[in-house]
Amino acid sequence: MVMSSTVWETTLPGLPEPRRGKVRDIYDLGDSLLIVACDRISAYDHVLRPGIPGKGRILNQMSNFWFGRLGPIVPNHLLATDVDEYPPELQDYRDQLEGRSVLVQKAEVIPFECVARGYLAGSGYREYTADGTVCGLPLEPGLVRASRLASPIFTPATKEDSGHDENITFEYMASELGAELSERLRAVTLDLYRRGESHAASNGLLLADTKFEFGLVGDRVILIDEVLTPDSSRYWEASQWHPGEEPVSVDKQYVRNWLDDSGWDHEAPPPELPDAVVEGTLARYREAFMRITGSEPDL
C-alpha cells in the first residue's frame, strides 16, 4: 500500500471551474459530471485543516462498493469509476483522479437528505431528550443515548449549500415534493438502511444511522453522492455497545468529539487538527473500509 499525499483541491486546467463543496470538487462536463473526493474533512459546517491524507480515496472506493452492492434495490448515478474509461481530456490528470473520482450521470437533485436511524444518537438524541420525539416522530419513553429503536425510522432533513441542514417532518417533505415521491423515498431509504445494517452487523459493526441523497432522471429515482461511508454514517463497534454510554465509533464522530473537548465554540474559525487526530481519523476510516469491504483501500 502506498499512501497518497493530501489532495486539498484539484487543479484541472482546461476544464470548467469546479463547484467545490465541503469535501468534493464537481466538474460539469456537459453531458456528465466528474466528482472528485478530496481529503478535506468538515464538521459542524466548517472545513477543518489540515486534510486527512487518503480520506477521499477511502470514501470514494467505499461508496463504489456500496453502489455495486445496493444496485439491485435502486439504480445509481455511476457511469465510470476507472480513469481509463474517462473522456480523453481527463487522461492527463490521472494522478489527481485515480482512486478518488467517478464519472456520473446528471440528475435533478432532490433537495432533501433522506436519513434513516436505527439507534438514538446525534441531533435525534438531543431532540428526544427535550421533547420525546425525533423529527416530530414520538418515541417510546425511557430511551437513553445509543438506545436501539424498536424499528428504523425515516427522518428527512433539508439540504443546505451552506450552513447546517435542518431536521424536518415527513409531512413537510411531502408538502414540498408530493406524497407519492416522498413515500417512495421513505421506503427505499429504509430498505437501503436495513441492507446496510445487516451487512455491517455481519462484520461486527452497528450502523446507527446514515443519510442518502437521491436525484431524478425523468420520473426515475436514482441514488447519488456518497453511500454508507464514515462521513455520512455512524458506525459503532458492536462488541463495545452499551446503551447509555458514548459508543466506540469508527467514523467522523472521533473528530467531532475532539472539537467538543477542545473548547471551540463552533462559531469562530476551528482549531487546527493535531497530528494525532489526523492519524486517528484516518485509522478509523481505514478500519471501517476494511471491515465493510473485506479489503484494503487503494491509497
Secondary structure, DSSP 8 states (H G I E B T S, - for coil): --------S---TTS---EE-SSEEEEE-SSSEEEEE-S-EEETTEEESS--TTHHHHHHHHHHHHHHHHTTTS-B-EEE-SGGGS-GGGGGGHHHHTTTEEEE---EE-SEEEEEEEE--HHHHHHHHHHSEETTEE--TT--TT-EEEEEEE--EE--SSS---B--HHHHHHHH-HHHHHHHHHHHHHHHHHHHHHHHTTTEEEEEEEEEEEEETTEEEEES--S-TTTEEEEEGGG--TTS---BSSTHHHHHHHHHTT--SSS------HHHHHHHHHHHHHHHHHHHSS----
